[in-house]
Amino acid sequence: MENAQLLQILEAIAGELAVDIRQEDLDGSRGGLFRLRGHCCILVEQKLSLSERVELMVRSLAQLPLDGVFIPPTVRQLLESRAASPA
């Protein structure tokens, strides 16, 4: 699966989970998952390459409960393997 297609799927999963994705100039930080007033958000450094954005989204979404969300099997396997591996 190409990175552009994978990123679209990951963004759709975030949408189903009501997780906002914000691309901003983070001045050296890559971004990641955070909670603000009980709401989950993923901050993404706008200068990241496509493959870096995919990795950030996988790392962030792997921290969330994904039960009840349809995820294509190859993407679910990727998220589950990332959740099982140390950060």
N, C-alpha and C positions, 0 to 999 in steps of 0.2 A: 504494500500500500504506500502510495506517495505521501510525503510530509504534508502537502497542501490539503489533501483529502483527509488525512488523519487529524490535522488541526481543526478542520470543519466539524468533524465528528466529536472531537473533544470539546469544542465550543458549544455544540448542541447539547452534550451531556451536562455541561455547566449550566446551560439555560434550563434544562429539565430539573436541575437541583436548585434553581433560583440563586445561583452563584453569579455575581456580577464579575465581568472581566474588564479591567481598566488598563489601558496602555498609556504609560506616562514616561517622562524622562526622569529616571530614578537616580541619576548621577552616580553610576557605578554599581548600584545594586541590581541584581537580576530580577528580583520580585519574588512572588510566591503567594501562598494562601494566608489570609488573615481574617480576623473577625472584627467587625466594627459595630458596636451596639447590638450584638447578637446575630448580625447578618454576615454571611461568608462572602468574601471578595477575593479575586485573584488579581494581583498587580503584576503587570508585565512591562519590563523595560522595553520601550518602543524601538530601541536600536538592536535588539536581539535578532539573530538570523532565524529563518524558518525552523530549522532543526532545533535550535535552542528554545524557541517558543514551544515547540512540541514537547520537548523534555520538561520544561517548566510546568506545562499543563498536565502532563502525566504525573509528575511528582506531586503536584497540588491536588489533583482529583483523587489520587490513590489514598489520600489521607481522609477522604470522606466516605460515609456509608453509601454504597452504590446499590443496595438491595432495592428491588422494585423499579429500577431504571433499565430499560432495554439498552443493551450495549452490544454491538457486533462481537462475536466470539473472539476474533483476533485482538480487538481493542481491549476487551475485558481481560484477556490473558496478559496483555501488556500492563494494564493497571494493577492486576493482582500480583504479578511478578515484581512490580515496583514497590507495592505495599509490603511485600514479604522481605524485600532486601533492605539492609541498613541504609540510612540516609547518606 
